[in-house]
Amino acid sequence: MRHVSFIARTVFVQNNDVEAAFRILNRILGREGILDQFRRTRFFEKPFQFRRRINFERCKAIYNEDMDRKIQFVLRKNRMEPFPGNP
């Protein structure tokens, strides 16, 4: 029987398997960006590094949004034949 492995940020330890629960917690924190934020705030970030990181994140977000739009365009249903007349 499958049980819920986590609710919000509470991770359940099943059968005293702490390593598995720790992996689930790390995955959750990594997906939400908390680990990246923690790593960034451990040391001072110079202003040029801050600007470089922010610009990179903006460019990455724009690229990912554009690629998602292109992928959804290619994978859409009920579209006309892309190459009409070809068998």
C-alpha positions as CSV (number, residue, x, y, z in Angstrom):
1,M,0.0,0.0,0.0
2,R,1.4,3.4,-1.0
3,H,1.4,6.1,1.6
4,V,2.0,9.8,1.2
5,S,5.7,10.5,1.6
6,F,5.3,14.1,2.6
7,I,2.7,16.7,3.4
8,A,3.8,20.4,2.9
9,R,7.3,20.3,4.3
10,T,6.8,17.5,6.8
11,V,8.6,14.3,5.7
12,F,7.4,11.0,7.2
13,V,10.0,8.4,8.2
14,Q,8.8,4.9,7.5
15,N,10.4,1.7,8.9
16,N,13.1,3.8,10.6
17,D,14.6,4.6,7.1
18,V,16.0,8.0,7.8
19,E,18.2,8.1,4.7
20,A,15.2,7.7,2.4
21,A,13.3,10.5,4.3
22,F,16.4,12.7,4.1
23,R,16.6,12.2,0.3
24,I,12.9,13.1,0.0
25,L,13.5,16.2,2.1
26,N,16.5,17.2,0.0
27,R,14.5,16.7,-3.2
28,I,11.7,18.9,-1.9
29,L,14.0,21.7,-0.7
30,G,15.9,21.6,-4.0
31,R,12.8,21.8,-6.1
32,E,11.5,24.8,-4.1
33,G,14.9,26.6,-4.4
34,I,15.5,26.8,-0.7
35,L,18.9,25.1,-0.9
36,D,20.1,27.5,-3.6
37,Q,18.9,30.4,-1.5
38,F,20.8,29.0,1.5
39,R,24.0,28.6,-0.5
40,R,23.7,32.1,-1.9
41,T,23.4,33.7,1.6
42,R,26.2,31.8,3.2
43,F,28.8,34.2,1.8
44,F,28.6,37.8,0.6
45,E,27.7,38.2,-3.1
46,K,29.5,41.0,-4.8
47,P,27.2,43.4,-6.7
48,F,28.6,42.4,-10.1
49,Q,28.0,38.7,-9.3
50,F,24.5,39.6,-8.1
51,R,23.7,41.4,-11.4
52,R,25.2,38.6,-13.4
53,R,23.2,35.9,-11.6
54,I,19.9,37.9,-11.9
55,N,20.5,38.5,-15.7
56,F,21.3,34.8,-16.2
57,E,18.1,33.8,-14.3
58,R,16.1,36.2,-16.4
59,C,17.6,34.8,-19.7
60,K,17.1,31.3,-18.5
61,A,13.4,31.9,-17.6
62,I,12.8,33.5,-21.0
63,Y,14.5,30.6,-22.8
64,N,12.5,28.0,-20.8
65,E,9.2,29.8,-21.5
66,D,9.9,30.0,-25.2
67,M,11.0,26.4,-25.4
68,D,7.9,25.3,-23.5
69,R,5.7,27.3,-25.9
70,K,7.4,25.7,-28.9
71,I,7.1,22.2,-27.4
72,Q,3.4,22.7,-26.7
73,F,3.0,24.0,-30.3
74,V,4.5,20.8,-31.7
75,L,2.7,18.5,-29.4
76,R,-0.8,20.0,-29.8
77,K,-3.7,17.8,-30.7
78,N,-6.2,18.2,-33.6
79,R,-3.8,20.0,-35.9
80,M,-3.7,20.0,-39.7
81,E,-1.4,17.6,-41.5
82,P,2.0,19.3,-41.3
83,F,3.1,18.0,-44.7
84,P,-0.1,17.9,-46.8
85,G,0.0,15.6,-49.8
86,N,2.8,13.4,-48.5
87,P,1.8,9.8,-47.6
